[in-house]
Amino acid sequence: MSAQPHSVSVQGEAIAGLLAALSIFASLVALAYRPARLIPVALLLGLLAAAIGGRHRRLAGLAIAVGAVCFVVGMALAVLTDHPLY
């Protein structure tokens, strides 16, 4: 048979990609809903995806950058519009 079982690293890379995508999604949602509550979780997901590494290293880096930008913008928007921070 020519089929090879997937190694643990391939599965870990897939999980890293999903975590990075979830981090970006959570960061963008936090712009509209309680940035001080969601963005730290999103940054932790991005850091975890970066620690796993693999082929989604750049996506994890992008997730961390998006989280940092969304933190600044989300906190500024929450203060300017009198929305709750957490």
Secondary structure, DSSP 8 states (H G I E B T S, - for coil): -------HHHHHHHHHHHHHHHHHHHHHHHTTS-HHHHHHHHHHHHHHHHHH-GGGHHHHHHHHHHHHHHHHHHHHHHHHTT----
